[in-house]
Each structure stands twice: as C-alpha cells, then as structure tokens.
C-alpha cells in the first residue's frame, strides 16, 4: 500500500528563492492552460486533452516572453498539467466542480517525480538545488519515495510530503465493537455512553481572529503592512486547523485500536452545512474528515468500519423495543419510549441503533463505504 509521510522543513535563502520561482511557474502554467482550455471550448467547442495541453506548454516555453519557465525543473510543470487533467476527469464524472484558478495567496505546492529529486543517506535533494532540504525527520521513511510534494501554506510554513510504499501491520483481533453517533455538543457518543466533548477550536480563537481580521481590513491594499496583517490571520487559521486535526487523529486512532468493528452513520455533510445557524459549528466538527480517518486507519489495521444508511431513524427509534417516533425536534436530548417506557439519552440511543444495524449489515457482508462529505 502507498502512504504519504509529511514533514516540515526549513529552506535556505537560495532554496526559498527557487521554491518561490517553482511555485510561481506551476501556478502560471496551471492557470494559463486552464484559461486556454476553457476558451477553446466556449469559443470553438473544442475539447482539449492532456496531450494537447502538454504541447501547449512546450510552445509556451519556446516563446521569448515566457523563457523564465525554463529556469525551474520541467517536472512540476508537467505534474501540474496531470493534476489539472485529473480535476477535469473528476468534474466530468460528477465528483467535483469545474477546476478553478490557483491563487498566490493560498497554499502553494509542486509535485516532483523521481526525475526531479534524490533521496539518499537520509537526505532529500531537490532539482536545481545543491544543498539538501533541512527536513525535520520525525520518523523514518519505510522506503524510497516515488513522488515528493513540496508545499508552502498561507502561514509561510514549508512542508514536504513523501509518497512511499509500506507494509500495513494488522492489529491483534479483539472482540470489542462500537457504534458512534457524531454531534456538536460532543464530537461523538458511543453506545456505552462515553462522550468525548467538543473542544470547539474555532470558537476558542474567534475573538483573537476577529480582532486581527478587523486590523487587516483597515490596511491599504497592496501595502507591506497588509501583507503582515494577512500573515497574522493565516497563522491563527493554521493554529485552529492543526489543533482540530490533532484531536481528530487521536480520537480516530483510539477507536481503531480498541475496537474490531466501528459502526458510524453516513452523513450528508454538504447538505447539513447549508444551515446558516449551524454551518460554522458543523464545519469545525469536521465529521467528514473524522470518518475518512476511521476508514483508512481501519484498512491499515485490519479493522472494519461500517457506515449505515443516512436515512435510518437512529435517534427516533427505541433501541429496546424498536418503536419509532414520527418526529423529534433537535432540542430534545432525552425521551421516554411510549411503548416500553424506556428512558433514552438521544445520542446514546442513536449510537446503540447504529451499532445494531452496522453489525447486521456486516454479518450479511454488506459493508457500506462511508460517504460523509
């Protein structure tokens, strides 16, 4: 199996200049070819493929006005076209929206194949740079990378992601199974009654973020002070994202380590996030990312992750007798079954139902792939 290992690195001034040129060329090629393909379709109803786009790039590099494209490695430029082709394939297959133009103020990235980098003796060398990257190797690589992606986030931090082949090791088989119900008060509640709580990272930094955003809005556009203010805002957003991901990784890893089967509810997060009152809280909870982590960690560890149908009435159905209420308001956190008079906590009851349905589906071999995004 393939796995990406991400590390932070600290480039030298010369490497910063080279990376800046590379990011700029990759962004220019992507945007230029995207505009050319879009205009060709709307003006002449002509569909452009990867082969034609690659020929267009070759022609651009021969023009005197774009001779600076030859100052960087050609590999990340070609990879940018491959990524664009994949974006068009996803668009025509209905999996994504139409490809958008890349901005220099957001994350910058360049992908290198083995022709544009060298990895030897624990050191990583990038094309057109004699010095190795100062990578903080937090853990060793399992094999020589097949591709390397260098990136710079909006907060100014540099990262390298190495795609390697690795052998997954299955965890010892356990008899424990769990059903979880995700929510906003608690990120998830298990069928045993365990509640994780919700750290609400966005709300924690909301006051500081609002202050920095007000200061940013007062700065003159194009000025250095505005760039500094934008960097401060970006660092707050990076802090929130890092805290959120750290928490999700810890929770998902514990669930996978402790249980042989994890049953979750398949949620349509894109539809739920349209609620104007709950959209920020739902986005901060990151249910889709949480289920995605459970899925791939389960595959690596030999665990089963089962997602039940999103229309199953897990909250309204009595886990004791099976009686189902016709409707239940969102503010009802506990209820008494009118049939068997069992007192239910809304979330714990939902988790019990999710576990029962998930284990039934697994017993019949109908494991459902989670679709939480």
C-alpha positions, -999 to +999 in steps of 0.1 A: +000+000+000+011+036-005+012+062+022+022+098+024+046+109+051+045+146+058+074+166+074+082+202+079+114+216+065+133+249+068+148+260+034+178+282+029+175+317+013+186+302-020+161+274-017+133+299-007+140+318-040+140+285-060+108+274-044+092+307-050+101+306-087+088+270-089+055+277-072+050+308-094+057+288-126+035+259-116+007+284-108+012+303-141+012+271-162-019+257-144-039+290-148-027+297-183-036+262-196-069+263-178-079+296-194-068+282-228-088+250-224-119+270-212-117+295-241-112+267-266-144+250-255-166+282-253-152+298-285-148+268-308-165+239-289-131+222-289-122+197-261-086+198-250-069+167-235-036+162-217-016+156-249-026+189-264-021+207-231+014+193-229+022+205-264+008+240-255+033+241-225+062+232-248+052+260-272+049+285-243+084+277-231+098+285-265+083+319-266+107+347-256+082+363-232+079+331-212+116+320-213+117+322-175+097+289-174+130+272-183+146+284-151+129+257-130+126+220-134+101+209-161+088+180-139+065+201-116+051+219-146+041+186-163+027+173-130+006+205-128-010+195-161-016+160-149-033+173-118-055+196-140-064+166-162-074+147-131-095+177-120-113+177-153-119+139-151-135+144-117-156+172-130-170+152-160-176+122-137-197+144-114-173+140-084-162+177-083-169+212-095-152+228-125-115+234-119-107+268-105-077+292-109-050+290-083-042+320-061-007+331-050-021+340-015-033+305-007-014+272-004+014+267-029+025+232-040+047+215-065+050+177-072+083+161-081+088+127-095+120+107-091+135+125-121+134+158-101+146+147-066+171+124-050+168+106-016+200+090-003+216+086+031+185+101+047+189+133+028+164+148+003+178+168-027+155+189-050+163+195-086+184+227-093+195+228-056+228+215-045+221+216-007+197+190+008+165+202+023+166+207+061+138+183+068+128+175+104+125+137+101+101+130+129+100+093+118+120+073+092+106+066+058+097+030+051+111+031+015+125+055-011+097+079-021+081+076-055+070+112-056+076+142-034+053+172-030+068+204-015+043+230-003+041+263+015+009+271+034-007+305+038+011+309+072+045+307+055+054+272+067+072+248+043+063+211+042+074+181+022+051+150+016+068+118+006+047+091-011+061+057-001+053+020-003+047+004+031+035-029+045+005-024+068+005-043+101-028-056+113-036-051+150-045-081+172-081-093+168-104-081+196-140-089+204-149-053+211-173-034+187-186+001+190-213+023+175-208+060+175-232+089+169-215+122+158-228+155+170-220+191+180-223+190+218-199+160+217-179+151+186-192+116+191-210+095+216-206+057+219-232+031+226-217+026+261-224+062+270-189+076+266-190+113+254-159+130+240-170+166+244-162+192+218-132+215+221-147+240+196-113+252+183-128+279+161-148+295+190-117+294+212-098+317+188-128+336+175-122+368+195-085+370+185-093+361+149-120+388+147-095+414+161-068+405+135-094+405+107-106+440+116-070+452+116-064+436+082-095+452+067-081+487+076-047+482+059-041+497+024-044+471-004-010+461-018+009+475+012+035+456+032+015+462+064-015+445+048+008+415+039+019+414+075-016+416+088-027+388+064+001+366+077-011+370+113-046+360+103-032+330+084-013+319+114-044+319+136-062+298+109-033+274+108-033+270+146-071+262+145-066+236+117-036+220+135-055+217+168-085+202+150-065+176+131-045+166+161-077+160+181-093+140+153-062+118+148-061+110+184-098+101+187-099+080+154-067+062+164-081+052+198-113+039+183-095+018+157-070+005+183-097-005+208-124-020+185-126-046+158-157-031+142-166+006+142-202+015+131-209+051+121-237+069+104-232+081+068-240+118+069-245+142+040-223+170+054-225+192+023-263+193+027-262+198+065-237+227+063-262+248+044-279+255+078-269+291+084-271+288+122-251+256+125-227+258+095-197+271+114-201+245+142-206+217+117-175+228+097-155+230+129-165+195+140-151+180+107-173+149+106-163+141+071-126+141+079-132+121+110-149+093+091-123+094+064-096+089+090-115+060+105-118+044+071-082+044+060-068+036+095-092+007+096-078-006+063-043-003+076-050-020+109-073-048+097-104-033+113-139-029+098-156+004+095-193+001+086-215+031+076-253+027+078-278+044+056-282+082+063-320+079+063-321+053+091-340+069+121-313+062+147-324+089+171-361+084+169-360+046+171-362+029+205-331+007+209-350-015+234-383-024+216-379-009+181-407+017+184-401+047+161-413+082+168-429+101+139-408+132+145-383+146+171-371+181+175-334+188+176-336+203+211-350+171+225-320+155+242-338+127+261-371+110+256-392+081+270-404+054+247-443+054+248-443+016+240-418+002+266-413+033+288-375+031+284-357+063+292-333+072+264-305+097+260-309+108+224-272+103+214-266+071+233-298+056+219-287+066+184-253+050+189-269+018+201-291+017+170-262+025+147-242-004+162-271-029+159-277-020+122-240-019+114-233-053+129-263-067+110-250-053+077-215-066+084-229-101+092-246-101+058-215-089+040-230-056+031-203-032+044-211+003+032-183+027+023-187+059+043-199+089+024-196+117+049-186+145+026 
